[in-house]
Amino acid sequence: MRDLCTVRLSWAGKREPAAAEGTELYAEKPAKQGFELVSGDNLRALHALAQRSQRFALAYLDPPFLTGREHAEVGRRRNAQGEIVRTLTPAFDDRWDSLEAYLSALADRLVAARELLREDGCLVLHVDPKTSHYAKVLCDEIFGPRAFASEIVWRYRRWPAKTKNFQRVHDVLLRYVKNPDVQPRFQQLYEPLAASTLATWGDRKQRAVVDEAGRRRCSSSTPEKTAGAPMGDVWEISIVAPVAKERTGYPTQKPEALLQRLIEACSVPGDAILDPYLGSGTTLSVAARLGRVGTGIDANPRALHIARQRLEAMGIACGEASVNRPAETRPAAPRSSRKLRVA
């Protein structure tokens, strides 16, 4: 049984998560290789996917970051003079009526995505420091505090901003397991040993030497070679550079190295991966390279096209489906000038 969270976010007009009503997927092309692209509002698509038997080992949610602006895909073409011209095409709208509206929409999708996980699966929510504290309490409500597994800090370098403050150079990834009473689907990853450790112990495994009372007195090395230090929760991974081969031009594209680490740690080959905010298709591309299968959802045809191209370049023909959806693409929430509070 899920443990109840006694600390909850409260705001004017807060409601229960949206219920699924009359949602179904219309298959346009069968998924023969385990990959499917779903066109339409991701909340309705998530509810429609719940009618199937497939469950996912990992759901990676990289929603808009409440930036308050419309994001554009950056393209480049040559004009008649041979000059490279930069073009901008609308990709997704990250303007919201309020923080409350943003959190309401996020909560709807977190609840729906949780239901699609295996009992030993997990969900990773990718946000920034502006909303990570709200998102953490929201996830505690939905999953239960015991389901919280880790807060991963993704640190990166970027062009400095002109600000009288510390430079913002990290995002936050919140990992929650579906059922805290089940052994999680987790594969230990390792990182290189520190130079000081190598100088002292070499590349052999260490073993603790304890006294009769069980207290650790010292360490010794074993003949077995170490795999490295167990992976920590602060990851330094470069952003996708403008000239990087993997760059698609789609906004807020995440690096393949970041998704590779998540997928390798939270699934095994053959598992199914879910990405309700498909964007440029990085999650599915990495899943394919690592021997997993996956489902991606996006309302933007251009995002689906880019993801399809990336997979086709790997020899994968995606299945395609669409969801019946109302005219609105974003659930509305009442405007409120009241401050959020933690009760």
Secondary structure, DSSP 8 states (H G I E B T S, - for coil): -----SS-EE-TT--------S--EEEEE--SSSEEEEES-HHHHHHHHTTSS--EEEEEE------SSEEEEEEEEE-TTS-EEEEEEEEEE---S-HHHHHHHHHHHHHHHHTTEEEEEEEEEEE-TTTHHHHHHHHHHHH-GGGEEEEEEEE--------SS----EEEEEEEES-TTS-------EE---HHHHHHHTTEEEEEEE-TTS-EEEEEEEEEE---EE--SEEE-----TT-TT--S-TT---HHHHHHHHHHH--TT-EEEESS-TT-HHHHHHHHTT-EEEEEES-HHHHHHHHHHHHTTT---EEEEE---S-SS-------S--EE-
